[in-house]
Amino acid sequence: QAALGIIKEQVTYQLGMGVSVADENRFGAEANKPVIVLGPRGEKSHAAYEWVSIPSLYQLEQLYISLLKRGQEIVGREGDV
């Protein structure tokens, strides 16, 4: 929930269920748990003309930093108990 809260604050996101054979879909379905998939905006994944938006890479970097900082806060709190 904490991760989704950070994501909602920082980026436009899309909720949905994947239909590929990607790990996040397979393991999420097997565990019956939601998964979060983060990546830059782009198109033509894994193809010769794959591309990503450079601004979205910077936005993703900031999101990763925020998630890591939040994780450190949570771990720090649990360590103090």
C-alpha positions in Angstrom: 0.0 0.0 0.0 2.8 2.4 0.8 4.4 1.8 -2.6 1.1 2.4 -4.4 0.7 5.7 -2.4 4.1 6.9 -3.6 3.3 5.9 -7.2 0.0 7.7 -7.1 1.7 10.9 -5.9 4.4 11.0 -8.5 3.2 9.4 -11.8 0.3 8.7 -14.0 -0.4 5.1 -13.6 -2.5 2.3 -15.0 -4.0 -0.5 -13.0 -4.8 -3.7 -14.7 -4.1 -7.4 -15.1 -1.4 -8.4 -17.5 -2.0 -11.2 -20.0 1.6 -12.0 -21.0 3.8 -14.7 -19.7 6.0 -12.2 -17.9 7.2 -13.2 -14.4 5.0 -10.5 -12.7 1.9 -12.0 -14.3 2.8 -15.6 -13.6 4.0 -15.3 -10.0 1.3 -12.7 -9.1 -1.4 -15.1 -10.3 0.1 -18.1 -8.6 0.3 -16.3 -5.3 -3.0 -14.5 -5.8 -1.3 -11.2 -5.0 -1.1 -7.9 -6.8 2.2 -6.9 -8.3 3.7 -3.6 -9.2 5.5 -3.3 -12.5 7.5 -0.1 -13.0 9.2 0.9 -16.2 9.7 3.9 -18.6 7.2 4.9 -21.2 8.0 3.6 -24.7 6.9 1.2 -27.4 7.9 -1.9 -29.4 9.4 -3.7 -26.3 12.1 -6.3 -27.2 11.9 -5.4 -30.9 14.4 -3.9 -33.3 12.8 -0.5 -33.1 12.2 -0.4 -29.3 12.3 3.0 -27.8 11.8 4.7 -24.4 11.0 8.3 -23.5 14.0 10.0 -21.9 11.9 12.2 -19.6 10.1 9.0 -18.4 13.5 7.6 -17.4 14.2 10.5 -15.2 10.7 10.3 -13.7 11.2 6.6 -13.1 14.6 7.3 -11.4 12.9 9.7 -9.0 10.2 7.2 -8.3 12.7 4.5 -7.4 14.5 6.9 -5.1 11.3 7.7 -3.3 10.4 4.0 -2.9 13.8 3.2 -1.6 13.7 6.1 0.9 10.2 5.0 2.1 11.5 1.4 2.5 14.3 2.7 4.6 11.9 4.6 6.8 9.7 1.5 7.3 12.7 -0.7 8.1 14.1 1.9 10.5 10.8 2.1 12.4 10.5 -1.7 12.6 14.1 -1.9 13.9 13.3 0.6 16.7 10.4 -1.5 18.1 
